[in-house]
Amino acid sequence: MGASATIAAMGLTFTALAGTGAGFPVVFLIATALALLGLVPGLRLDRSPRADAGAGPAA
């Protein structure tokens, strides 16, 4: 998910939940989850270097 789409989703979530008082906690939890997905190597969604460890160039 791109940065602009993430910002839009956070804004919509916050606006939708603003009346209930749950807007900030929910947006904070989503942001924490996205940060963990981006920072913790085992949770990353892209290909890790370990996946390519045995796939060297053909000799």
C-alpha positions as CSV (number, residue, x, y, z in Angstrom):
1,M,0.0,0.0,0.0
2,G,1.4,3.4,-1.0
3,A,2.0,6.2,1.4
4,S,-0.8,8.4,0.0
5,A,-3.3,5.5,0.2
6,T,-2.2,4.8,3.8
7,I,-2.7,8.5,4.7
8,A,-6.1,8.5,3.1
9,A,-7.2,5.3,4.9
10,M,-6.0,6.7,8.2
11,G,-7.9,10.0,7.6
12,L,-11.1,8.2,6.7
13,T,-10.8,5.8,9.7
14,F,-10.2,8.7,12.0
15,T,-13.1,10.7,10.6
16,A,-15.5,7.8,10.7
17,L,-14.7,7.0,14.3
18,A,-14.3,10.6,15.6
19,G,-17.8,10.7,17.1
20,T,-17.2,7.6,19.1
21,G,-13.9,8.7,20.6
22,A,-12.2,5.7,19.2
23,G,-10.6,7.5,16.2
24,F,-7.2,8.1,17.7
25,P,-6.7,4.7,19.4
26,V,-7.7,2.8,16.3
27,V,-5.5,5.0,14.0
28,F,-2.6,4.6,16.5
29,L,-3.0,0.8,16.5
30,I,-3.1,0.7,12.6
31,A,0.0,2.9,12.5
32,T,1.8,0.7,15.0
33,A,0.9,-2.4,13.0
34,L,2.2,-0.8,9.7
35,A,5.4,0.3,11.5
36,L,6.0,-3.3,12.7
37,L,5.3,-4.7,9.2
38,G,7.9,-2.3,7.8
39,L,10.6,-2.5,10.5
40,V,10.6,-6.1,11.8
41,P,12.4,-8.2,9.2
42,G,10.4,-11.4,9.8
43,L,7.1,-9.5,9.2
44,R,8.1,-7.8,6.0
45,L,5.9,-8.5,3.0
46,D,8.7,-8.1,0.4
47,R,11.2,-10.7,-0.5
48,S,13.9,-11.1,2.1
49,P,17.6,-11.7,1.3
50,R,17.3,-15.1,3.0
51,A,14.9,-16.3,0.3
52,D,17.5,-15.8,-2.3
53,A,20.4,-17.3,-0.3
54,G,20.7,-20.4,-2.4
55,A,19.8,-18.9,-5.7
56,G,23.1,-17.7,-7.0
57,P,24.1,-17.2,-10.7
58,A,24.3,-20.3,-12.7
59,A,27.9,-21.3,-13.3
